[in-house]
């Protein structure tokens, strides 16, 4: 039985791109470039505090890059409480409240959207559901775009088994998440999600025209 990877996966973006749903990848495995550290209470608290800061952010920019069986790149802007702009190869998709504005070949189409469809972008670790089973261990310190970041290996078993690496900036906010696995086609993939421009007032999202 295959289990889903974190909900900030390609499947969520396919929904926005109006493509057909596909079977989820195989269970996620750690990126092979770092030795798995022993979990510690301090690392767990650091990760939880970082995600709480993330959930409180008024705006941010995110970029997702998938390498492997089905490579793709996407970018997203978020403005609280419910505005998203996603740049996909097929076009720009804008979400305001429960309405999806799909922009394809210069045309804009409005589509009703369940309110929780994009909730995974706001809680990629699913902390509200996985508090009891979450563990984390520090790997070390890396430099991302010239900034120091603390790196931890994060695991939780509920509501689904997930393992990924998580980088936290000096301001306590997440800078990067990465996980790796094997798709249904047997091909390995790596997914990297980066965050920037927290609480940037110049990020605005309006109804496309």
C-alpha positions as a Python dict, from the first residue, in 0.01 Angstrom:
ca = {
    (1, 'X'): (0, 0, 0),
    (2, 'X'): (143, 336, -103),
    (3, 'X'): (122, 640, 122),
    (4, 'X'): (100, 1001, 15),
    (5, 'X'): (392, 1243, 46),
    (6, 'X'): (343, 1584, 209),
    (7, 'X'): (40, 1768, 76),
    (8, 'X'): (251, 2040, -88),
    (9, 'X'): (313, 1784, -367),
    (10, 'X'): (276, 1788, -743),
    (11, 'X'): (-77, 1650, -702),
    (12, 'X'): (-191, 1976, -542),
    (13, 'X'): (-42, 2177, -827),
    (14, 'X'): (-200, 1949, -1086),
    (15, 'X'): (-538, 2034, -939),
    (16, 'X'): (-466, 2402, -992),
    (17, 'X'): (-349, 2332, -1345),
    (18, 'X'): (-670, 2138, -1416),
    (19, 'X'): (-477, 1826, -1515),
    (20, 'X'): (-596, 1474, -1444),
    (21, 'X'): (-515, 1332, -1099),
    (22, 'X'): (-251, 1061, -1086),
    (23, 'X'): (-155, 796, -832),
    (24, 'X'): (58, 933, -547),
    (25, 'X'): (430, 855, -528),
    (26, 'X'): (575, 587, -305),
    (27, 'X'): (655, 664, 61),
    (28, 'X'): (901, 946, 108),
    (29, 'X'): (1262, 866, 196),
    (30, 'X'): (1531, 1101, 329),
    (31, 'X'): (1761, 1284, 90),
    (32, 'X'): (2077, 1070, 65),
    (33, 'X'): (2323, 1355, 121),
    (34, 'X'): (2310, 1369, 500),
    (35, 'X'): (2339, 1113, 779),
    (36, 'X'): (2016, 1076, 977),
    (37, 'X'): (2065, 1252, 1312),
    (38, 'X'): (1931, 1138, 1647),
    (39, 'X'): (1606, 1319, 1734),
    (40, 'X'): (1619, 1571, 2016),
    (41, 'X'): (1357, 1770, 2207),
    (42, 'X'): (1537, 2097, 2124),
    (43, 'X'): (1518, 2029, 1751),
    (44, 'X'): (1148, 1945, 1776),
    (45, 'X'): (1075, 2271, 1959),
    (46, 'X'): (1279, 2468, 1707),
    (47, 'X'): (1084, 2318, 1416),
    (48, 'X'): (747, 2374, 1580),
    (49, 'X'): (832, 2733, 1669),
    (50, 'X'): (944, 2794, 1311),
    (51, 'X'): (621, 2660, 1166),
    (52, 'X'): (416, 2873, 1405),
    (53, 'X'): (603, 3178, 1277),
    (54, 'X'): (536, 3062, 922),
    (55, 'X'): (162, 3025, 988),
    (56, 'X'): (157, 3381, 1122),
    (57, 'X'): (327, 3535, 817),
    (58, 'X'): (120, 3797, 637),
    (59, 'X'): (278, 3722, 300),
    (60, 'X'): (560, 3524, 137),
    (61, 'X'): (697, 3392, -190),
    (62, 'X'): (750, 3018, -247),
    (63, 'X'): (920, 2819, -521),
    (64, 'X'): (887, 2447, -584),
    (65, 'X'): (1121, 2246, -806),
    (66, 'X'): (1073, 1875, -876),
    (67, 'X'): (1352, 1674, -1036),
    (68, 'X'): (1313, 1316, -1147),
    (69, 'X'): (1030, 1124, -1311),
    (70, 'X'): (796, 1423, -1367),
    (71, 'X'): (1010, 1736, -1345),
    (72, 'X'): (837, 2069, -1302),
    (73, 'X'): (888, 2412, -1150),
    (74, 'X'): (629, 2644, -1001),
    (75, 'X'): (622, 2963, -797),
    (76, 'X'): (365, 3105, -562),
    (77, 'X'): (287, 3429, -380),
    (78, 'X'): (66, 3433, -70),
    (79, 'X'): (-116, 3721, 98),
    (80, 'X'): (-314, 3655, 416),
    (81, 'X'): (-570, 3538, 476),
    (82, 'X'): (-671, 3361, 154),
    (83, 'X'): (-500, 3497, -158),
    (84, 'X'): (-261, 3289, -369),
    (85, 'X'): (-98, 3341, -709),
    (86, 'X'): (60, 3029, -860),
    (87, 'X'): (281, 3045, -1169),
    (88, 'X'): (267, 2713, -1357),
    (89, 'X'): (390, 2610, -1704),
    (90, 'X'): (27, 2617, -1827),
    (91, 'X'): (-35, 2969, -1699),
    (92, 'X'): (-99, 3178, -1390),
    (93, 'X'): (-363, 3063, -1143),
    (94, 'X'): (-501, 3305, -884),
    (95, 'X'): (-702, 3201, -581),
    (96, 'X'): (-904, 3453, -380),
    (97, 'X'): (-1119, 3301, -111),
    (98, 'X'): (-1306, 3008, -263),
    (99, 'X'): (-1264, 3112, -627),
    (100, 'X'): (-991, 2995, -865),
    (101, 'X'): (-912, 3227, -1156),
    (102, 'X'): (-742, 3020, -1427),
    (103, 'X'): (-541, 3216, -1685),
    (104, 'X'): (-462, 3013, -1997),
    (105, 'X'): (-369, 3165, -2334),
    (106, 'X'): (-490, 3508, -2233),
    (107, 'X'): (-830, 3395, -2109),
    (108, 'X'): (-952, 3400, -1749),
    (109, 'X'): (-1194, 3138, -1624),
    (110, 'X'): (-1351, 3135, -1276),
    (111, 'X'): (-1387, 2798, -1101),
    (112, 'X'): (-1531, 2732, -753),
    (113, 'X'): (-1265, 2592, -522),
    (114, 'X'): (-1311, 2408, -191),
    (115, 'X'): (-1180, 2632, 87),
    (116, 'X'): (-923, 2381, 212),
    (117, 'X'): (-765, 2302, -126),
    (118, 'X'): (-464, 2527, -66),
    (119, 'X'): (-445, 2483, 310),
    (120, 'X'): (-138, 2254, 272),
    (121, 'X'): (66, 2554, 154),
    (122, 'X'): (5, 2710, 495),
    (123, 'X'): (95, 2402, 699),
    (124, 'X'): (327, 2173, 499),
    (125, 'X'): (437, 1988, 812),
    (126, 'X'): (74, 1921, 916),
    (127, 'X'): (165, 2020, 1270),
    (128, 'X'): (-197, 2042, 1378),
    (129, 'X'): (-238, 1672, 1301),
    (130, 'X'): (108, 1538, 1385),
    (131, 'X'): (205, 1709, 1711),
    (132, 'X'): (229, 1386, 1910),
    (133, 'X'): (433, 1188, 1657),
    (134, 'X'): (669, 1455, 1523),
    (135, 'X'): (1043, 1409, 1577),
    (136, 'X'): (1343, 1606, 1453),
    (137, 'X'): (1719, 1597, 1477),
    (138, 'X'): (1966, 1871, 1384),
    (139, 'X'): (2202, 1797, 1097),
    (140, 'X'): (2404, 2118, 1105),
    (141, 'X'): (2424, 2465, 952),
    (142, 'X'): (2418, 2542, 581),
    (143, 'X'): (2432, 2861, 375),
    (144, 'X'): (2136, 2933, 148),
    (145, 'X'): (2167, 3233, -84),
    (146, 'X'): (2430, 3381, 144),
    (147, 'X'): (2230, 3335, 464),
    (148, 'X'): (2297, 3090, 746),
    (149, 'X'): (2028, 2827, 802),
    (150, 'X'): (1991, 2553, 1063),
    (151, 'X'): (1911, 2218, 901),
    (152, 'X'): (1708, 1941, 1066),
    (153, 'X'): (1572, 1603, 960),
    (154, 'X'): (1198, 1596, 1037),
    (155, 'X'): (977, 1289, 1069),
    (156, 'X'): (618, 1223, 1160),
    (157, 'X'): (401, 915, 1128),
    (158, 'X'): (52, 1067, 1149),
    (159, 'X'): (-164, 1140, 957),
    (160, 'X'): (88, 989, 711),
    (161, 'X'): (450, 884, 717),
    (162, 'X'): (677, 1168, 606),
    (163, 'X'): (1051, 1233, 626),
    (164, 'X'): (1214, 1549, 496),
    (165, 'X'): (1489, 1802, 560),
    (166, 'X'): (1397, 2146, 692),
    (167, 'X'): (1609, 2462, 693),
    (168, 'X'): (1537, 2747, 939),
    (169, 'X'): (1677, 3098, 898),
    (170, 'X'): (1821, 3316, 1172),
    (171, 'X'): (1481, 3487, 1200),
    (172, 'X'): (1322, 3155, 1293),
    (173, 'X'): (1128, 3123, 965),
    (174, 'X'): (1161, 2828, 725),
    (175, 'X'): (1385, 2888, 426),
    (176, 'X'): (1373, 2551, 254),
    (177, 'X'): (1218, 2202, 266),
    (178, 'X'): (1337, 1899, 70),
    (179, 'X'): (1227, 1541, 43),
    (180, 'X'): (1300, 1254, -191),
    (181, 'X'): (1127, 935, -292),
    (182, 'X'): (1045, 694, -571),
    (183, 'X'): (744, 741, -798),
    (184, 'X'): (503, 476, -920),
    (185, 'X'): (712, 452, -1237),
    (186, 'X'): (1009, 341, -1026),
    (187, 'X'): (1199, 663, -1096),
    (188, 'X'): (1350, 859, -806),
    (189, 'X'): (1249, 1220, -756),
    (190, 'X'): (1355, 1510, -537),
    (191, 'X'): (1125, 1795, -438),
    (192, 'X'): (1268, 2125, -312),
    (193, 'X'): (1049, 2404, -177),
    (194, 'X'): (1202, 2742, -85),
    (195, 'X'): (1049, 3042, 91),
    (196, 'X'): (1140, 3411, 82),
    (197, 'X'): (999, 3766, 106),
    (198, 'X'): (817, 3711, 434),
    (199, 'X'): (577, 3992, 529),
    (200, 'X'): (672, 4186, 216),
    (201, 'X'): (408, 4461, 170),
    (202, 'X'): (488, 4486, -202),
    (203, 'X'): (335, 4140, -262),
    (204, 'X'): (-22, 4209, -371),
    (205, 'X'): (-275, 3975, -530),
    (206, 'X'): (-579, 4112, -712),
    (207, 'X'): (-852, 3959, -926),
    (208, 'X'): (-701, 3906, -1274),
    (209, 'X'): (-863, 4083, -1566),
}
